[in-house]
């Protein structure tokens, strides 16, 4: 039976790996090595010249990481994947794979703070212009597209605005202008909540640190190639013209849509140039840890989604809470899009604001005993943070507002604990503070 016919829950356990041929090990071995012995001189030359696939150096490829990449590609519905050292590295490698000085791309304003800074500050120094749409409606993106625009970028669920775009409409816009759509699917939980490729995305990136790993132990990122976009269409000379670093090889000819491969030009170039030159490799040990996380992904994330929805509804009913923002609530302005695209749950993170001054909100966080105060999401444990003074602190007040950050907002990443224990912890903290209306 082909793996293509397996369900998500089976693929998360089996895709990309079989029992080890030499030892019979059923668990994925950790190939903790820097480099690999070549068969002979010709074998070495063919590997370096991209005439043959295989292992050269762990910065570029590793057997443990390869299994993780194949599994992620299967879960997201892509033709190939590349694992890198972090989510930030994933989006950087993906975008610089197609963009160069003088190019622009259009992005949603509702972004994680680190992403916002990378786009607005670092990319500007590289001569790449990130053009921020004013919202997530298709018209907001369209009005920013110009002749130098080479991509559209957005997050599955904007963090921390928790916006949900009309993906089909955005994908149609990208197709109309013949530019790739890149979606950060971190909050889509490795394809469990949402698979952007099924809705027109050409490239998916994600922080594997979050729900994919799921235990707060390992940093990593992934890039998934949908294998649909023709990078040899003349818009991207990096693909359609001879490569200076590979003696004239043309990536779109050798690995593109008319090649003997599954149109993997994007991911091959990202690997052999992006990883080679920038170097944000994922360690074999972290690849193993993240693969272990995948084996229980659906079980953890199903519970996370159930807990998040239940907690959001409960918080909304409390007199001490001014409002709650979660795509699964009918009160969310993005609820219709969330219902349209998310069939297995509405994500694991929500925002809420207390009817309290900031000082009281800070004390509320300090009084929590079960819920951890730290800068992460997607852990099996429930986490809380104040975004405006932490994850988005480096943004100006104006940019914070554009990103959906307001003073006093608390972001809650919901874990898999018993829901009543989470409610009890929140109620305990509320009882410890005064909440002036």
C-alpha positions in Angstrom: 0.0 0.0 0.0 1.4 3.4 -1.0 2.2 5.8 1.8 0.2 8.4 -0.3 -3.0 6.5 0.7 -2.3 6.6 4.4 -4.1 9.0 6.8 -2.4 11.8 8.6 -2.2 9.8 11.9 -0.4 6.9 10.1 2.0 9.2 8.1 3.1 10.9 11.3 4.5 7.6 12.5 5.7 5.9 9.3 6.4 8.4 6.5 10.1 8.7 5.4 11.5 5.9 7.5 11.6 2.1 7.6 13.5 -0.2 9.9 17.3 0.4 9.7 18.7 -1.8 7.0 22.0 -2.6 8.7 20.9 -3.0 12.3 17.1 -3.7 12.2 16.5 -0.7 14.5 12.8 0.3 14.3 13.4 3.6 16.0 15.0 6.3 13.9 18.8 6.2 14.4 20.7 9.4 15.3 23.5 9.8 12.7 25.7 12.0 14.9 28.4 12.6 12.3 29.7 15.6 10.4 30.7 13.8 7.2 30.4 10.6 5.1 32.9 8.3 3.3 32.7 8.4 -0.5 32.7 5.2 -2.5 35.4 6.5 -4.8 36.6 9.8 -6.4 33.9 9.8 -9.1 31.2 9.3 -6.4 32.5 12.3 -4.5 32.7 14.5 -7.6 29.2 13.5 -8.7 27.7 14.4 -5.3 29.4 17.8 -5.2 28.3 18.4 -8.8 24.7 17.6 -8.1 24.8 14.7 -10.6 23.8 12.3 -7.8 21.9 12.6 -4.5 23.6 11.6 -1.3 25.3 12.6 1.9 28.3 14.9 1.8 28.3 17.0 5.0 25.7 17.3 7.7 25.4 21.1 7.2 23.6 20.2 3.9 22.1 16.7 4.6 22.0 14.0 7.2 20.2 10.7 7.3 18.3 11.4 10.5 17.3 14.8 9.2 16.3 13.3 5.9 13.7 11.1 7.6 12.3 14.1 9.4 12.1 16.1 6.2 10.3 13.3 4.3 7.8 13.0 7.1 7.1 16.7 7.2 6.7 16.8 3.4 4.1 14.0 3.6 2.2 15.6 6.4 2.0 19.0 4.7 1.3 17.5 1.2 4.5 18.7 -0.5 7.0 17.0 -2.8 10.1 17.7 -0.6 11.1 19.5 2.5 14.2 21.1 4.1 14.9 21.2 7.8 16.9 24.1 9.2 18.0 25.4 12.6 14.9 27.5 13.5 11.7 28.9 12.2 13.4 32.2 11.6 16.0 30.5 9.5 13.3 28.7 7.6 11.6 31.9 6.5 14.9 33.6 5.8 16.2 30.8 3.6 12.8 30.4 1.8 12.6 34.1 0.9 16.2 34.7 0.0 16.0 31.6 -2.2 13.9 33.7 -4.6 14.5 37.3 -3.6 17.5 39.5 -4.2 18.4 43.2 -3.8 15.8 45.4 -5.6 12.9 42.9 -5.1 9.9 43.3 -2.9 7.3 41.0 -1.4 3.9 41.7 0.2 3.3 40.4 3.7 0.5 40.4 6.2 1.1 42.9 9.1 -0.1 40.3 11.6 3.3 38.6 12.3 5.3 37.2 15.1 7.6 40.0 16.4 10.8 38.3 15.3 9.4 37.9 11.8 8.3 41.5 11.7 11.8 42.7 12.6 13.5 40.4 10.2 11.3 41.6 7.4 11.3 45.3 8.2 14.9 45.8 9.4 17.2 43.0 8.3 15.7 42.5 4.8 15.9 46.3 4.2 19.7 46.1 4.8 19.8 43.4 2.1 18.0 45.6 -0.3 14.8 43.6 -0.1 11.6 45.5 0.5 8.9 44.0 2.7 5.6 45.7 1.9 3.1 45.4 4.7 -0.5 45.1 3.8 -2.9 47.1 6.0 -4.9 44.0 6.8 -5.6 40.4 5.6 -8.3 41.0 3.0 -7.3 40.2 -0.5 -7.6 43.8 -1.5 -5.1 44.8 1.1 -2.5 42.6 -0.5 -3.4 43.5 -4.1 -2.9 47.2 -3.6 0.7 46.6 -2.6 1.7 44.5 -5.6 4.0 46.2 -8.1 6.4 45.1 -10.9 9.2 44.3 -8.4 6.9 42.1 -6.2 8.1 38.5 -6.2 6.0 36.8 -3.5 3.1 37.0 -1.0 3.7 36.0 2.6 1.3 35.4 5.5 0.8 33.3 8.6 -1.9 30.6 8.9 -3.1 32.3 12.1 -1.5 35.7 12.6 0.4 35.9 15.8 -0.9 37.5 18.1 -3.8 39.1 16.2 -5.2 35.6 15.5 -6.3 36.7 12.1 -7.3 34.2 9.5 -7.1 35.2 5.8 -9.2 33.9 2.9 -6.5 31.6 1.7 -8.2 30.6 -1.6 -8.6 34.3 -2.5 -5.0 35.1 -1.6 -3.8 32.1 -3.6 -5.9 33.2 -6.6 -4.3 36.7 -6.4 -0.8 35.2 -6.3 -1.6 33.0 -9.3 -3.0 36.0 -11.2 0.3 37.8 -10.8 2.3 34.6 -11.3 4.2 34.9 -8.0 4.6 32.3 -5.3 2.5 32.3 -2.1 4.5 31.5 1.0 2.6 30.5 4.2 4.0 30.2 7.7 2.1 27.2 9.0 3.5 27.2 12.5 0.0 27.6 14.0 -1.3 24.9 11.6 0.6 22.4 13.7 2.5 20.4 11.0 -0.5 20.2 8.8 -3.0 18.9 11.4 -5.1 22.0 11.8 -4.4 23.3 8.3 -2.6 22.3 5.1 -1.8 25.5 3.1 -0.7 23.6 0.0 -4.2 22.2 -0.5 -5.4 25.8 -0.7 -2.8 27.2 -3.2 0.4 27.8 -1.2 3.6 27.2 -3.2 5.9 27.1 -0.2 5.2 26.3 3.5 7.5 27.4 6.3 7.2 26.7 10.0 8.9 26.7 13.4 9.2 23.0 14.2 10.0 24.1 17.7 6.3 24.5 18.4 3.6 21.8 18.0 5.8 19.6 15.7 8.3 19.1 18.5 5.7 19.8 21.1 7.8 19.5 24.3 9.9 22.7 24.4 13.2 20.8 24.1 14.5 21.5 20.6 14.7 24.4 18.2 14.1 23.8 14.5 12.4 25.0 11.3 11.1 23.5 8.1 10.5 24.5 4.5 8.1 22.5 2.4 8.0 22.8 -1.4 4.5 22.2 -3.0 6.2 21.4 -6.3 3.6 23.4 -8.2 5.2 26.7 -9.1 7.3 27.1 -12.3 10.5 28.9 -11.2 11.7 28.7 -14.8 9.1 31.2 -15.9 11.7 34.0 -16.3 10.8 35.9 -13.1 13.5 34.3 -11.1 16.9 34.4 -12.9 18.4 32.5 -9.9 16.6 29.4 -11.3 16.4 30.0 -15.0 19.9 31.3 -15.6 23.2 29.3 -15.2 24.4 29.0 -11.6 27.7 30.6 -11.0 28.5 28.3 -8.1 27.6 25.1 -10.0 29.5 25.6 -13.3 26.4 26.7 -15.3 23.8 24.3 -14.0 20.3 25.7 -14.5 18.1 24.7 -11.5 14.8 25.0 -13.3 16.1 22.8 -16.2 17.6 20.1 -14.0 15.1 20.0 -11.2 12.1 22.0 -12.4 8.6 21.0 -13.7 9.8 19.5 -17.0 12.7 17.6 -15.4 12.8 13.9 -14.3 12.2 15.0 -10.8 8.9 16.2 -9.0 9.6 19.9 -9.7 11.9 20.2 -6.6 14.0 23.1 -7.9 13.0 25.4 -5.0 14.0 23.0 -2.3 17.1 21.8 -4.0 18.4 25.3 -4.4 17.5 26.2 -0.8 19.5 23.2 0.3 22.6 23.4 -1.8 22.9 27.2 -1.8 21.0 28.4 1.2 22.2 25.9 3.7 25.7 25.8 2.1 26.2 29.5 2.2 24.2 30.7 5.3 24.7 27.5 7.3 21.6 27.3 9.6 21.7 23.5 9.8 19.5 21.4 12.1 21.5 19.1 14.4 20.9 15.3 14.0 19.9 15.1 17.6 17.2 17.9 17.2 16.0 16.2 14.0 15.5 13.0 16.1 13.7 14.9 18.9 11.4 16.6 16.4 10.6 13.3 14.7 9.7 11.9 18.1 7.4 14.8 18.5 5.7 14.0 15.2 4.8 10.5 16.3 2.2 11.9 18.8 1.3 15.1 16.9 -2.3 14.4 16.2 -3.0 13.2 19.8 -1.5 16.2 21.4 -2.9 18.8 19.0 -6.4 17.4 19.1 -6.4 17.8 22.9 -4.8 21.3 22.6 -7.5 22.4 20.2 -10.3 21.1 22.5 -8.7 22.7 25.5 -8.2 26.1 23.8 -11.8 26.3 22.6 -13.1 25.3 26.0 -10.9 27.8 27.8 -11.7 30.6 25.4 -15.4 30.1 26.0 -14.9 29.9 29.7 -12.8 33.1 29.9 -15.3 34.9 27.8 -17.9 34.2 30.4 -15.9 35.6 33.3 -16.8 39.1 34.7 -13.1 39.7 35.3 -12.3 39.4 31.6 -12.9 42.3 29.2 -12.6 40.3 26.0 -11.1 37.1 24.5 -9.7 36.7 21.0 -9.7 33.2 19.5 -10.7 32.2 15.9 -12.9 29.5 17.3 -15.2 32.0 19.0 -18.3 33.4 17.2 -17.2 36.8 18.5 -14.0 36.6 16.4 -14.1 38.7 13.2 -12.2 35.9 11.6 -14.5 33.1 12.7 -16.1 32.5 9.3 -12.7 32.0 7.6 -11.6 29.8 10.5 -14.7 27.6 10.1 -14.1 27.4 6.3 -10.4 26.3 6.5 -9.9 24.7 9.9 -11.7 21.4 10.1 -9.9 19.8 13.1 -9.9 22.7 15.5 -9.1 26.4 15.6 -5.5 26.4 16.9 -4.0 26.3 20.4 -3.4 29.9 21.2 -5.6 32.7 22.4 -5.5 36.3 23.7 -7.5 37.8 26.5 -7.6 41.1 28.4 -8.5 41.5 32.0 -10.7 44.4 33.3 -7.6 45.5 35.1 -4.7 48.0 34.8 -1.5 46.6 33.5 0.0 46.3 37.0 -2.8 44.0 38.0 -2.4 42.0 34.8 1.3 41.6 35.6 0.4 40.4 39.1 -2.1 38.0 37.7 0.7 36.3 35.7 2.9 36.3 38.8 0.2 34.5 40.7 -0.2 31.6 38.3 1.1 28.3 39.6 0.5 25.7 37.0 0.7 27.9 33.8 4.3 28.8 32.9 5.4 32.4 32.1 7.7 32.1 29.1 8.3 33.0 25.5 7.1 30.1 23.5 4.0 28.5 22.1 3.1 25.0 21.0 4.4 23.2 24.1 2.5 20.3 25.7 2.3 22.6 28.8 0.2 25.7 29.0 2.2 29.0 28.6 1.4 32.7 29.1 3.2 35.9 28.2 2.5 39.6 27.8 3.4 40.2 24.0 3.8 44.0 24.0 6.6 44.0 26.6 8.3 40.8 25.3 7.8 39.1 21.9 6.8 42.4 20.2 8.7 44.8 22.5 11.1 45.8 19.8 8.3 47.1 17.6 7.2 50.7 17.7 3.8 51.4 19.3 2.4 52.0 15.8 3.8 48.7 14.5 2.6 46.9 17.5 -1.0 48.1 16.8 -0.6 47.1 13.2 0.5 43.6 14.3 -2.5 43.3 16.6 -0.7 43.9 19.8 -2.3 46.0 22.5 -1.1 47.0 26.0 -2.5 44.6 28.6 -3.1 41.7 26.3 -2.1 38.3 27.6 -1.3 35.5 25.2 -2.1 32.0 26.3 -0.7 28.9 24.5 -2.9 26.1 25.7 -1.4 22.7 26.5 -2.8 19.2 27.1 -3.4 19.4 30.9 -6.9 18.7 32.3 -9.1 21.7 31.5 -10.4 22.0 35.0 -6.9 22.3 36.4 -6.2 25.1 34.0 -9.4 26.9 35.0 -8.6 26.5 38.7 -5.1 28.0 38.2 -6.6 31.0 36.4 -9.3 31.5 38.9 -6.7 31.3 41.8 -4.7 34.0 40.1 -7.7 36.2 39.6 -8.7 35.9 43.2 -5.2 37.1 44.2 -5.5 40.5 42.4 -7.9 43.4 42.5 -9.7 44.0 39.3 -10.9 47.6 39.2 -13.5 48.1 36.4 
